[in-house]
Amino acid sequence: MTMKEALFGWGGRLNRLQYLGYSMLSLLLAGLAAGVLIGIGSSGSTDANNGGQVVLAVILAIPVVVAYCWAAMAVTAKRLHDLGHPTIYLLWIWLINFGSGSFAASSPVLSDLLALIGLGISLYLLFAPGQNGDNQFGPQPD
């Protein structure tokens, strides 16, 4: 599987080490892009002309955020496939993680509970062995 397929394709499977590696790679690339965009937006100028640079940085940030979210979901979907789970489980994972932040002000206990569930899911994805042999999502990854 090529890097492009791993980060942006939805089919196939990723084993534990591949999942960790591609997750870290997508996070690193997004962080580097964010650093460049912050540099564009704050290029040392504090006068009124800096507003255009901030707008440009925000406009350029949109595809970066979309690409990172897409890559994170694609990598997680392939890891779910390796464990024998359908891609739809990704919806539940993202809702749990989104909910853990969304309820922080209104219900800290619920927010903390959802964060713990999200942590458990993350650890499961990282450490659970994949299914041996081929499954309905493709051949066993190397």
C-alpha positions in Angstrom: 0.0 0.0 0.0 1.4 3.4 -1.0 1.5 6.4 1.4 -1.2 8.1 -0.7 -3.5 5.0 -0.5 -2.9 4.7 3.3 -3.6 8.3 4.1 -6.4 9.0 1.6 -8.0 5.7 0.5 -10.7 4.0 2.5 -10.1 0.4 1.4 -7.8 -2.2 2.8 -6.3 -2.9 6.2 -3.5 -1.5 8.4 -1.8 -3.5 11.2 -0.9 -1.9 14.5 2.5 -0.6 13.5 1.2 0.8 10.2 -1.7 2.5 12.0 0.6 4.1 14.5 3.1 5.2 11.8 0.5 6.7 9.4 -1.4 8.3 12.3 1.8 10.0 13.5 2.7 11.0 9.9 -0.6 12.7 9.2 -0.4 14.5 12.6 3.2 15.6 11.8 2.3 16.9 8.3 -0.7 18.8 9.7 1.5 20.3 12.4 4.1 21.4 9.9 1.4 22.9 7.7 -0.1 24.7 10.8 3.3 26.1 11.6 3.7 27.5 8.1 0.1 29.0 8.3 0.8 30.6 11.6 4.0 32.1 10.1 2.0 33.5 7.2 -0.7 34.9 9.5 1.7 36.5 12.0 4.7 37.5 9.8 6.0 39.9 12.4 3.8 42.8 11.4 1.4 44.3 13.8 0.0 47.1 11.6 -3.4 47.2 10.0 -2.0 45.6 6.8 -1.6 42.3 8.6 -5.3 41.6 8.3 -4.9 40.3 4.8 -2.3 37.8 5.8 -4.5 36.5 8.6 -7.4 36.0 6.2 -5.0 34.2 3.7 -3.8 31.9 6.5 -7.4 31.1 7.6 -8.4 30.4 4.0 -5.3 28.1 3.5 -6.0 26.4 6.8 -9.4 25.0 5.6 -8.0 22.5 3.1 -5.3 21.5 5.7 -7.9 20.7 8.3 -10.0 18.8 5.8 -7.0 16.8 4.6 -6.0 16.0 8.1 -9.5 14.9 9.1 -9.8 12.8 5.9 -6.5 11.1 6.5 -7.2 10.4 10.2 -10.6 8.9 9.3 -9.1 6.8 6.4 -6.3 5.4 8.6 -8.7 4.6 11.4 -11.2 3.0 9.0 -8.4 0.7 7.7 -7.4 -0.2 11.2 -11.0 -1.1 12.0 -11.0 -3.3 8.9 -8.0 -5.1 10.2 -9.9 -5.8 13.4 -12.9 -7.1 11.3 -15.1 -4.1 12.1 -17.1 -2.1 9.5 -16.2 1.5 8.6 -19.5 2.7 10.2 -17.9 2.2 13.6 -15.8 5.3 12.7 -18.9 7.4 13.2 -19.3 6.3 16.8 -15.6 6.9 17.5 -15.8 10.5 16.2 -19.0 11.2 18.0 -17.6 10.0 21.3 -14.5 12.1 20.8 -16.5 15.1 19.7 -18.9 14.7 22.6 -16.1 14.5 25.1 -15.2 18.1 24.2 -18.7 19.4 23.6 -20.0 18.6 27.0 -17.0 20.0 29.0 -18.9 23.1 30.1 -22.4 21.7 30.6 -21.6 18.3 32.0 -18.0 17.7 33.1 -18.7 14.2 34.3 -20.2 13.2 31.0 -17.3 14.8 29.2 -14.8 12.9 31.3 -16.6 9.7 30.8 -16.7 10.1 27.1 -13.0 11.0 27.1 -12.2 7.8 29.0 -14.2 5.8 26.5 -12.4 7.5 23.7 -9.0 6.7 25.3 -10.1 3.0 25.7 -11.0 2.9 22.0 -7.7 4.5 21.0 -5.8 1.9 23.1 -7.9 -0.9 21.6 -7.1 0.3 18.0 -3.4 0.6 18.9 -2.8 -2.6 20.7 -5.5 -5.2 19.6 -4.1 -7.8 17.2 -5.8 -7.8 13.8 -7.6 -10.8 12.3 -5.3 -13.5 11.0 -5.5 -14.1 7.3 -7.7 -12.5 4.8 -11.1 -11.0 5.8 -13.9 -9.3 4.0 -11.9 -6.0 3.9 -8.8 -7.5 2.2 -5.7 -9.5 2.7 -3.8 -9.5 6.0 -1.3 -6.6 6.0 2.4 -7.3 6.0 
